[in-house]
Amino acid sequence: MSDAFAGKVVLITGGARNLGRAMGTAFAAQGASVAINARSQRPELPETIAAIEAAGAKTITCLADITDRAAVDDMVAKIVDRFGRIDILVNNAVTHATKPFLDLSFTEWNAPVKVTLDGAFHVTQAVVPAMIRGGGGSIINMGGLFGHMPIPNRAPTAAAKAGLAGLTRALALEFAEHNINVNYVAPGPANTIRNGPFSFDMKRIPFGRFAEPAEIVSTVMMLCGRDGRFVTGQTIHINGGLYMNN
């Protein structure tokens, strides 16, 4: 326990479970107030809110479709009204389309782009004015290894995540004058709950295992904390050497 983020307010999109929950509880344990966004009332959401509150934080649930700009504006206004500020934004929401490229409909192609890339556009554009008023902040765009080292049948996700990496660099340059650092964290396979089947040859990972959520969260915390203030526009890979090894 520490007070490294005391007085700070964190918004995590797609935060109902997995890395979202892990990040929320970690920020809470270090003194932050936490806003958790989800598109709908997922079964895991009450457990996540309870875990954050158990860690000692004030929290708020924000049900909003981040592809809907009006819903995003309402969400951000609700957070600022409750806490007075937003200091840290984690663009964590994602959806996947798993299908051979030639079999994709445009709707299937567009879904990951809308959530990952357009969603980050809407939420970041809505949040940054509050950061500027507060004297600065941090933005983390949660990418993924497969935006840089694709696997079969994941073209939409690969394209969306690669686009998010480019957006990160552009925003890092644009927002530096406002004391806002922007970074892209790209985890490899991790021990999280998945919606569908996932197989991966563990021998391709030099460390021989998947990442634990805490190993990813610690990097996010560093980039948003005092020790990461001078790091911006970077892509940080966390994959046990998998990207290096391919």
Helices and strands as residue ranges (DSSP letters): E 9-12, H 18-29, E 33-38, H 45-54, E 59-63, H 69-83, E 88-91, G 101-103, H 106-112, I 113-118, H 119-133, E 137-142, G 145-147, H 155-175, G 176-178, E 180-187, G 202-204, H 213-224, G 226-228, E 235-238
